[in-house]
Amino acid sequence: MERYAALGSYSDTGEVATRIAATGMVRRITFSTLYQRPSFFRFTFFTPHPHPPLGHLVTEHAAGHDGTVGYSVAKRPDGTVARKSPLSLEAAVARATGISSGSAHTIGRLLLPEVQGSGLLDLVDARRGDDVVIDGQSCYSITAQAPKGGRRQELWIEQDSYLIRRLVTRFEQGESVEARENIGIDSALPSSLFAA
């Protein structure tokens, strides 16, 4: 938490792959995160239609704060745009959390004090596992339990930077793997990137 709270800026790209055990179906959501201190934030993600034969129909979502006001925007495959603004930063992230399989909240909760809700700091019974290497980076492996819902989570955290690279959530119906790459920190990001 201290590492993320000290960052002047943060960016990443990534994917959440959720596998449902009963069907073997995997749903993939791609995303990117942008943050500039003190309150510029943008989380963009792409969700395919949940019915596999229509998976080529993708909705683009953006949730964030332009330094003045929060927003939530969805551009549907037919070109229509649904926009909700003004919103608080917390409300914008909350609107995106469920649709993004939780990935909007994972880093948003660590970067932004306004974003509330159960997060990684609420995990219990943490245990260190074997170290792993992701994209050439040595990472700590930590397994813990969510305080509610019986979900087990495994975090892979870079040893040098203390930044989260992967979060695996195992639940009764399957598992979800949230992977982050192209992580950038403490570089100036133009305010135009945060516009709705």
C-alpha positions as CSV (number, residue, x, y, z in Angstrom):
1,M,0.0,0.0,0.0
2,E,2.8,2.4,0.9
3,R,4.5,1.7,-2.4
4,Y,1.5,2.6,-4.5
5,A,0.6,5.6,-2.3
6,A,4.0,7.1,-3.0
7,L,3.7,6.9,-6.8
8,G,3.4,10.1,-8.8
9,S,2.1,8.2,-11.8
10,Y,1.3,4.6,-12.8
11,S,0.3,2.9,-16.1
12,D,-0.1,-0.7,-17.2
13,T,-1.9,-3.0,-19.7
14,G,-3.3,-6.4,-18.9
15,E,-5.9,-9.1,-19.2
16,V,-8.3,-10.9,-17.0
17,A,-9.0,-14.5,-18.0
18,T,-11.9,-16.1,-16.1
19,R,-12.4,-19.8,-16.6
20,I,-15.7,-21.5,-15.5
21,A,-14.9,-25.0,-14.4
22,A,-18.3,-26.6,-15.4
23,T,-18.1,-25.5,-19.0
24,G,-14.4,-24.9,-19.5
25,M,-15.3,-21.6,-21.1
26,V,-12.8,-18.8,-20.7
27,R,-13.8,-15.1,-20.8
28,R,-11.1,-12.6,-21.5
29,I,-11.1,-8.9,-20.7
30,T,-8.3,-6.6,-21.8
31,F,-7.6,-3.4,-19.9
32,S,-5.2,-0.5,-19.3
33,T,-4.7,1.7,-16.3
34,L,-3.5,5.3,-16.2
35,Y,-2.9,7.4,-13.0
36,Q,-1.4,10.8,-12.4
37,R,-1.2,12.3,-8.9
38,P,-3.3,13.6,-7.3
39,S,-6.6,12.5,-8.8
40,F,-6.2,11.8,-12.6
41,F,-7.3,8.2,-13.3
42,R,-8.5,6.3,-16.3
43,F,-9.3,2.6,-16.5
44,T,-10.2,1.4,-20.0
45,F,-11.3,-2.1,-20.7
46,F,-12.9,-4.2,-23.5
47,T,-15.6,-6.8,-22.8
48,P,-16.8,-9.3,-25.5
49,H,-20.4,-10.3,-25.6
50,P,-20.9,-13.1,-23.0
51,H,-22.5,-15.5,-25.5
52,P,-19.5,-17.2,-27.3
53,P,-20.9,-17.1,-30.8
54,L,-21.3,-13.3,-30.4
55,G,-17.9,-12.9,-28.8
56,H,-16.7,-10.7,-31.7
57,L,-19.1,-8.0,-30.5
58,V,-16.9,-6.0,-28.0
59,T,-17.9,-3.1,-25.8
60,E,-15.3,-0.5,-24.9
61,H,-15.6,0.9,-21.4
62,A,-13.8,3.8,-19.7
63,A,-14.1,4.8,-16.1
64,G,-12.1,7.6,-14.5
65,H,-11.6,11.1,-13.3
66,D,-10.2,14.0,-15.4
67,G,-8.9,15.9,-12.3
68,T,-12.3,17.7,-11.9
69,V,-15.1,15.2,-12.4
70,G,-15.6,11.4,-12.6
71,Y,-17.1,9.6,-15.5
72,S,-18.2,6.2,-16.9
73,V,-18.5,5.7,-20.7
74,A,-19.4,2.6,-22.7
75,K,-19.2,2.4,-26.5
76,R,-21.3,-0.5,-27.7
77,P,-20.6,-2.5,-30.8
78,D,-23.4,-0.7,-32.7
79,G,-21.7,2.6,-32.1
80,T,-24.0,3.9,-29.4
81,V,-22.4,5.6,-26.4
82,A,-23.7,5.5,-22.9
83,R,-22.2,8.2,-20.7
84,K,-22.6,8.9,-17.0
85,S,-21.1,12.0,-15.5
86,P,-20.6,13.7,-13.1
87,L,-19.6,10.9,-10.8
88,S,-17.3,10.7,-7.8
89,L,-14.0,8.9,-8.5
90,E,-15.1,6.1,-6.1
91,A,-18.5,5.7,-8.0
92,A,-16.7,5.6,-11.4
93,V,-14.4,2.8,-10.3
94,A,-17.3,1.0,-8.6
95,R,-19.3,1.0,-11.8
96,A,-16.4,-0.6,-13.7
97,T,-15.5,-3.1,-11.0
98,G,-18.0,-5.9,-11.7
99,I,-17.9,-5.6,-15.5
100,S,-14.1,-5.7,-15.5
101,S,-14.0,-8.9,-13.3
102,G,-12.6,-6.8,-10.4
103,S,-9.6,-5.5,-12.3
104,A,-10.7,-1.8,-12.1
105,H,-10.6,-2.1,-8.3
106,T,-7.4,-4.0,-7.8
107,I,-4.9,-1.2,-8.5
108,G,-7.5,1.6,-8.2
109,R,-7.9,0.7,-4.5
110,L,-4.2,0.9,-3.9
111,L,-3.6,4.2,-5.8
112,L,-6.6,6.2,-4.7
113,P,-7.7,6.7,-1.1
114,E,-11.2,7.6,-2.3
115,V,-11.8,4.1,-3.6
116,Q,-13.2,1.9,-0.9
117,G,-14.4,-1.6,-0.6
118,S,-12.8,-4.9,0.1
119,G,-9.3,-5.2,-1.4
120,L,-6.0,-6.9,-1.2
121,L,-5.3,-5.3,2.2
122,D,-8.3,-7.2,3.6
123,L,-6.9,-10.6,2.8
124,V,-6.3,-13.0,5.8
125,D,-4.1,-16.0,6.5
126,A,-1.3,-14.8,4.1
127,R,1.4,-17.4,3.4
128,R,4.5,-17.0,1.3
129,G,4.9,-19.5,-1.5
130,D,7.8,-20.3,-3.8
131,D,9.2,-17.4,-5.7
132,V,8.4,-17.2,-9.4
133,V,9.8,-15.4,-12.5
134,I,7.4,-13.4,-14.7
135,D,8.7,-11.7,-17.8
136,G,12.3,-11.9,-16.4
137,Q,11.3,-10.4,-13.1
138,S,11.6,-12.3,-9.8
139,C,8.4,-12.2,-7.9
140,Y,7.2,-13.1,-4.4
141,S,4.3,-15.5,-4.4
142,I,1.8,-14.9,-1.6
143,T,-1.4,-16.9,-1.0
144,A,-4.2,-15.6,1.2
145,Q,-7.9,-15.9,1.8
146,A,-10.6,-13.4,1.1
147,P,-12.4,-12.6,4.4
148,K,-15.8,-13.3,2.8
149,G,-16.9,-15.7,0.1
150,G,-14.3,-18.4,0.6
151,R,-12.1,-17.2,-2.3
152,R,-8.4,-18.0,-2.3
153,Q,-6.1,-15.5,-3.9
154,E,-2.5,-15.7,-5.0
155,L,-0.5,-12.5,-5.5
156,W,2.7,-12.3,-7.5
157,I,4.6,-9.2,-6.5
158,E,7.9,-8.0,-8.1
159,Q,10.7,-8.3,-5.6
160,D,12.5,-5.2,-6.8
161,S,9.6,-2.8,-7.2
162,Y,6.9,-4.3,-4.9
163,L,4.4,-3.9,-7.8
164,I,1.7,-6.5,-8.4
165,R,2.2,-8.5,-11.6
166,R,-0.5,-11.1,-11.3
167,L,-3.5,-11.9,-9.1
168,V,-5.1,-15.4,-9.3
169,T,-8.5,-15.8,-7.6
170,R,-9.8,-19.3,-7.1
171,F,-13.5,-19.7,-6.4
172,E,-16.0,-22.5,-6.3
173,Q,-17.0,-22.2,-10.0
174,G,-13.5,-21.7,-11.5
175,E,-10.7,-19.2,-11.4
176,S,-9.7,-15.8,-12.6
177,V,-6.2,-14.7,-13.6
178,E,-5.5,-11.0,-13.7
179,A,-2.1,-10.3,-15.3
180,R,-0.5,-6.9,-15.6
181,E,2.4,-5.9,-17.9
182,N,4.0,-2.8,-19.5
183,I,4.0,-1.3,-16.0
184,G,5.3,2.3,-16.0
185,I,5.8,4.5,-12.9
186,D,6.6,8.1,-12.1
187,S,6.6,9.4,-15.7
188,A,4.7,12.6,-16.5
189,L,1.4,11.7,-18.2
190,P,-0.5,14.5,-20.2
191,S,-3.8,15.4,-18.7
192,S,-5.5,14.9,-22.1
193,L,-5.2,11.1,-21.6
194,F,-7.7,11.3,-18.8
195,A,-10.6,13.0,-20.6
196,A,-13.9,11.1,-20.9
